[in-house]
Amino acid sequence: MNYKIEILNENKMVYMRNTGAYGSRKNFDMMKDFKSWIAQNDLTKTLLENGIYGIAQDNPEIIPPEKCRYDLVLITDEDFSQDNKVKTGYFRGGKYAVFTVRHTTEAVQQFWKELPEYIRKNDLNICEEPIIERYKEEEGEDKICEFLIPIK
């Protein structure tokens, strides 16, 4: 599997958070709510440019599933600090190895299964930061997602 290196800058962001088991229906529903909020706030162009970041903040092997935090993030300079539907903050940025994967259950499972070997083969120096999922193309038959692996 091929990858590219990408540097993401520190930026202002808006986000929604769910606390609970990863892969739950609540995370799926939160994505629908976040996309609706983006459309209502005329941020579709920003969405198309940057995508939505999905960030699992906790390691489920250490943190109980009911306490795991999952954030959906949109990078934007606009101020939504008074909007109670989203939170605001700063995305730290960094250097990432970006892998593009078909957005199917099978392809994503295969990616996770093979990731340790890709890391070893490509001698990637991984940082202790969350892996980011990026969703840019969600419509049509060729849905894709990207996995951004933090590297030094």
Backbone torsions as a table, in degrees:
resi	resn	phi	psi	omega
1	MET	NA	134.5	179.7
2	ASN	-86.4	158.1	176.1
3	TYR	-146.4	164.6	174.6
4	LYS	-127.7	158.9	176.9
5	ILE	-97.7	135.2	-178.9
6	GLU	-137.5	137.7	175.2
7	ILE	-104.4	123.7	176.4
8	LEU	-107.2	133.0	-179.1
9	ASN	-82.8	158.8	171.5
10	GLU	-67.1	135.3	-178.3
11	ASN	-148.1	160.2	170.3
12	LYS	-71.8	152.2	-178.9
13	MET	-148.0	162.4	166.4
14	VAL	-118.7	151.3	-179.6
15	TYR	-155.5	160.1	170.0
16	MET	-118.7	147.5	-178.2
17	ARG	-128.3	139.0	168.4
18	ASN	-118.5	138.1	174.3
19	THR	-111.6	120.8	-178.1
20	GLY	157.2	-175.1	-177.0
21	ALA	-60.3	135.9	175.3
22	TYR	-65.3	148.4	179.1
23	GLY	79.9	10.0	-178.0
24	SER	-80.4	164.0	176.5
25	ARG	-61.0	-31.4	179.9
26	LYS	-61.3	-37.6	178.7
27	ASN	-67.5	-39.8	176.9
28	PHE	-61.8	-46.3	179.1
29	ASP	-64.5	-36.9	178.8
30	MET	-62.9	-37.6	177.8
31	MET	-62.3	-42.9	177.6
32	LYS	-62.0	-44.5	179.3
33	ASP	-63.4	-41.1	-178.8
34	PHE	-65.9	-43.8	177.6
35	LYS	-62.4	-38.9	177.1
36	SER	-64.4	-44.1	177.9
37	TRP	-61.3	-41.7	178.8
38	ILE	-60.0	-46.6	179.8
39	ALA	-64.0	-42.3	-179.6
40	GLN	-63.9	-25.9	-177.8
41	ASN	-104.6	19.2	175.3
42	ASP	53.9	43.7	-179.9
43	LEU	-110.8	18.9	-178.2
44	THR	-61.4	-38.8	178.3
45	LYS	-62.8	-42.6	177.2
46	THR	-62.0	-41.4	177.6
47	LEU	-60.1	-45.8	-179.1
48	LEU	-65.2	-34.5	-179.5
49	GLU	-74.7	-44.5	-171.0
50	ASN	-107.3	-23.3	-174.1
51	GLY	76.7	175.8	174.8
52	ILE	-102.9	132.4	176.1
53	TYR	-95.2	131.9	170.5
54	GLY	-106.7	122.4	-174.2
55	ILE	-128.6	113.7	173.0
56	ALA	-82.1	114.6	-172.5
57	GLN	-83.2	-16.9	-173.1
58	ASP	-128.5	153.0	176.7
59	ASN	-87.3	114.0	-176.9
60	PRO	-68.9	-8.1	174.6
61	GLU	-81.1	-15.1	-178.6
62	ILE	-113.8	-42.6	-176.1
63	ILE	-94.9	135.0	177.1
64	PRO	-58.6	141.1	-176.7
65	PRO	-50.7	-37.9	-177.3
66	GLU	-70.9	-9.2	179.2
67	LYS	-110.6	2.0	-179.3
68	CYS	-73.8	132.6	-178.2
69	ARG	-101.8	132.1	177.1
70	TYR	-126.2	123.0	-178.2
71	ASP	-110.0	141.4	166.9
72	LEU	-108.3	126.6	-169.5
73	VAL	-124.1	139.2	169.9
74	LEU	-126.0	125.4	177.8
75	ILE	-77.1	124.1	177.5
76	THR	-158.5	144.7	176.5
77	ASP	-87.6	-8.6	-178.8
78	GLU	-69.9	151.7	-176.7
79	ASP	-95.1	114.0	176.4
80	PHE	-119.3	27.2	-175.9
81	SER	-64.1	-20.7	179.9
82	GLN	-93.7	-2.3	-178.2
83	ASP	-88.4	117.9	-176.7
84	ASN	-80.9	-2.0	178.1
85	LYS	-84.6	-19.6	-179.3
86	VAL	-131.7	162.2	172.4
87	LYS	-107.8	159.9	177.6
88	THR	-120.5	158.1	179.3
89	GLY	-177.6	-160.3	179.4
90	TYR	-125.5	132.6	173.2
91	PHE	-86.2	128.5	-172.9
92	ARG	-71.6	-25.3	-177.3
93	GLY	75.3	-171.2	179.2
94	GLY	143.3	-171.6	-179.0
95	LYS	-104.8	133.3	-173.9
96	TYR	-136.0	144.3	164.9
97	ALA	-91.0	121.8	-173.8
98	VAL	-107.1	119.3	178.2
99	PHE	-108.4	130.4	178.0
100	THR	-100.0	130.0	-174.0
101	VAL	-133.8	141.5	172.6
102	ARG	-60.6	140.0	-175.4
103	HIS	-87.8	66.7	172.8
104	THR	-125.6	156.6	179.7
105	THR	-57.4	-44.2	-177.3
106	GLU	-64.8	-46.0	-178.2
107	ALA	-65.5	-39.9	180.0
108	VAL	-67.9	-43.1	177.6
109	GLN	-61.6	-41.0	178.5
110	GLN	-63.2	-41.4	177.7
111	PHE	-57.5	-51.0	-177.6
112	TRP	-63.3	-36.1	178.9
113	LYS	-65.1	-40.0	-175.4
114	GLU	-90.8	-11.5	-175.5
115	LEU	-54.7	-47.2	-179.8
116	PRO	-56.6	-36.6	178.7
117	GLU	-69.9	-39.9	176.7
118	TYR	-61.5	-41.8	179.5
119	ILE	-61.7	-46.9	-179.1
120	ARG	-65.1	-48.1	-178.0
121	LYS	-60.8	-37.9	-176.0
122	ASN	-95.9	4.9	177.2
123	ASP	51.3	45.7	179.4
124	LEU	-79.7	131.7	179.8
125	ASN	-95.2	96.5	-172.1
126	ILE	-77.8	139.8	174.8
127	CYS	-92.5	156.8	175.8
128	GLU	-84.0	66.8	177.7
129	GLU	-132.2	160.0	178.9
130	PRO	-64.6	143.6	169.9
131	ILE	-75.9	139.4	-176.6
132	ILE	-109.0	135.9	169.8
133	GLU	-96.5	135.3	177.5
134	ARG	-124.0	130.0	-179.4
135	TYR	-116.2	112.7	178.7
136	LYS	-112.8	-38.9	-176.1
137	GLU	-117.5	98.5	-177.5
138	GLU	-105.7	-5.7	-176.8
139	GLU	-104.8	156.2	175.8
140	GLY	87.9	-179.5	-174.8
141	GLU	-81.0	-25.4	-177.2
142	ASP	-99.3	57.1	179.0
143	LYS	-66.6	138.5	177.6
144	ILE	-131.7	159.9	168.9
145	CYS	-138.2	160.8	178.5
146	GLU	-120.4	144.4	174.0
147	PHE	-112.7	122.0	-178.9
148	LEU	-103.1	109.5	-177.5
149	ILE	-95.9	119.2	-177.6
150	PRO	-69.1	128.9	-179.3
151	ILE	-130.2	162.5	177.8
152	LYS	-89.8	NA	NA
